Amino acid sequence: MPPNPIRKPVAKDRFSSLFSTLKTQIYHDPASRGPGSHTIRSIAWTPTGHLIATGSADRTLRIWNPDKPQVKNSTELRGHTGGIERVAWNPAKEAELASVSSDGTCRFWDVRTKACTATIQLGGEGLT
């Protein structure tokens, strides 16, 4: 994996000029089960900004490439039996992701292999 790029802070007066040309991108999932069923509850970018993870009320944990926003180019990670409440990337290893669900588990994922590498029982509903 390449080293993380050096990040520089953006001055408050330059922020709008740097981001004013960016457009909002709509992500449509044709597999959603009707209005409101695919409500995204958590979203997280990798530290380098190459991937986005989303966790939804319908138990969908999905990895997106922002350059290819069509759902056919995304990856779904399966294993939770309740809605996904939170997702977070490992800041030191871009391919590692953690998700917390209302099924009472925290799962750790290797997004390269789509495998759940560990599960922790939280003893009740997931963190909210």
Buried (B, 14 or more C-beta within 10 A) or exposed (E): EEEEEEEEEEEEEEEEEEEEEEEEEEBEBEEBEEEEEBEBBBEBEBBBEEBBBBBBBBBBBBBBEEEEBEBEEBBEBEBBEBBBBBBBBBEEEBBBBBBBBBBBBBBBBBBEEEEBEEEEEBEEBBEE
